Amino acid sequence: MARIWEDLLTDVDRLVIEKGGYGKSRGLGKKPLLLIIDVQYNYVGENVPIEQQLDKWPSGGGANAWTAVGNIQRIRAAAKEAGVPVFQSRNVQKKTMSFDGFSTKTNRDQSKYLDGRPEAQIIKELEPGEDEMVIDKAYASVFYGTPLQSYLVKLGIDTIIIVGGSTSGCCRATAVDAVTRNYNVAMVEDAVYDRIQLSHKAALLDLWMKYCDVMDTQQILDYFKGLKG
């Protein structure tokens, strides 16, 4: 399939990738988990071009995020049909922003990112079901300072399918941490989103080259379907 980062590459970049043998697939296992990362109002925003919603949602992904949400809905439905566990994460701060590493790098109304605020909740289109675990985190990776690893061991998970946002932030950090822990990982290219398209494309390129598989929604749907065979 055509790769979203192709337009960024120079001829020298292409040569480096070819000669270095980058981008080889790790493959996926037989016991996957779907991890939906931070699909919250703060980070999704409104379904309009991103520049039209920045005053209200400075961290929102806009229309691109909502396109990804549609694919996430399809993937979640297929996961449940195949008996694949679904976890979601929320990036929230408890009572104070003192421990938020992001807040020191932005100029925005930080109170909207505190737990309990409606802006910090998962969007209703992906409201977690009774069978979904929700993990709250305060840093980029879903592994950092959370019980995620313990849950994965208990469930016997060997593969993590990552969707949500942002591509270059929490999704990338989680993917690298997962690969470091020897999980098979797939980042779903059309089910992740970012505020900056350069960041989105570069993160996917980097992950594809060195860390994990980068797949599309249809490939994941086919993978889930194959688990039932």
N, C-alpha and C positions, 0 to 999 in steps of 0.2 A: 504494500500500500504506500501511497505518497506520504512522505513525512513532513510534519508541520514546520520543522526547522530547516528544511532544505534551502530556503531562500536566504538563510543567514550564512551559509557556508561559502568560503572561498575555494578556489581550486586547490590551494595548499591544504586547507582543512580536509577536503575530500581525500587527498593523498595520504594525509596522516591517518585518517580513519581506515582507509584501505590497507595500508602497509602495516598498521598496528593491529589489524584484525579486530577492531572494536565492534561492539554491537551484537555479539554472539548471544543467542537466547540461552537463559538458564533453564527455562522450562518451568512448568507448574506441577504441583503434587496432586495427591488424591484427597487431601483433607483441607480445603480452603476455608477462609473466613473473609467476609466482606467488611471492610473498614471504611465508614463514611466519615470524613474529617470535616468538622467545623462548618456545617451547612446551616449557619445561623443568620438571622436578619442582618446583623452588623456586617457580615462578610459577603452576603449575597446582594443586598440592596434591592433596588427596583428593576423591573424588567423593561428597561429602556437603555439606550446607549449610555455607556458608563459616565460620560462627561455630563449628562443631563441629571444625574442623581447624586453627584458628589457633595453638594451642599448639605443634603440630608444624610447621606450614607458615604462618608469619606473613605471607608474601608470596603465598600460594596463593589462587587464585580460587575453589576449591571447585566445587560442582556446576555453577554457571554456566560455569566454564571448561571443564568436561568436556562440557557440551552443545555448546559451540563446537568442541571437539575433534572431535566426531562430524561436524559440518559440514565442518571442515577436511579430514577424511579423504575425504569425498565430493568436495570440490573438488580435492584433490590427485590423486585417481584420474582425474577428468575431465580435468585438465590434462595428465596423462601420455598419456592416450588421444588428446588433441588435439595432442600434440607441443609443448606449452607448457613451457618450462623452469621448474624448481622450485628455488628457493633457500631455505635456512633460515638463521636467525641464532641465536646464543647470546649472552646477556649474561653474561660471565664476567670475572673478574679474574685476572691472571697473577702468581702468587707473593705479591702484596701487595695490600691493600685501599687503599693510599695514593692511588690514582687513581680510586677509585670515588666519584662525586659523590652516589650514592644513600645510601651508608653514613653520611654525615654527617647525614642527615636521618632516620635510623631508629635504633631501639634493638633490635638483634637479634643473633643469633650470626653474625657476618660471615664466619666461616671456611667456612660452607656455600656461599658464593658464589665461592669460588676454583676456578679451572680444575683438573680432576682429581677434584673431589668428586662423588659420585654424584648429589647434589641439583642439581648444575649441568648435568647432561646432559639432552638432549632425551628426552622420554618415549618409551617403546618403541613405543607406538601410532603414533607418527610418526617412527620411526627412519629417518634419511636413507638413501636408496638410493644405489647407486654413481653414479647419474646426477644426484645432487643436490649442489649446492655449499653448504657450510656456512661461514658468515662469523661469526667471533667479533668481538664489539665490547665496549667498556667504557663506552659512553655511550648515551643514549637512541636517537638516530637511527642506523639501519644505515649511513647514508652517512658518518657522522663517524669519521674515522681508519681507514677500511677501503677496500679496493679495489673496492667495489661499483660505483661509477660506471664504472670501466674495463671491468668485465665487461659492464655493460649496453650500453656503446658497441660492444664487440666483437660482441655478439649482435644488435645492431641493434634493441634493445627500444624500443618507444614507449609501452608501457602497463604499469603495475605494479598487480597485484591484491594487496591487503594483508589478511592474516588473522593471528590470534594475540593476543598481549597485551603490555602492557596497552593498552586502547583510548586512554586519556588520556595515556599515557606514551610508550612506545617506538613504538607504532603511529601515534599522532598526529604525533610528531616526525618520523618517517620519511616520512609522507604529505606534510607541509608541505615538507620538504626535496626530495621528489620533484617536487612541483608547481613549486617554485622552480627546478628544473632542467628544466622544461618537459615532464615526462612526464605522460601521462594517468594518473589514479589512481582506483581504486575501493577503498573500504573496505567490507568485507563485514560488514554489521551483525550478523548472527547467527553469525558466525565469528570475532568478536573478543570480548574479555572484559576485565573490570576488577574490582577489589576493592570499589570504591565505586560504587553504581549511579548516584548523582548525577554522578560524574565520567564514567562510561560514556555516559550520555545527553547530557550537556553537550558532551562531546568530539565525539560523532557529529553533534550539531546544528551545532556550530561548523564542522566539516569540510564538512558538507553545504551550509551557507550560503555559505562563502567559498572553499573550496579544491578539493574533489574530489567525485566521485560517491559516494553511499552506497547500496549495493545489497544484495540478500539472496542467499543461496546459490543459489536456483533461477535467479535472473537471471544469475548467473555461469556456472552449468551451461549455460544456454541460449546464452550468449555463446561459451563454449568450443565448443559443438556447432556453432555457426554458422561458426566458423573453418575447419571441415573442408569446408564447402560450396564 
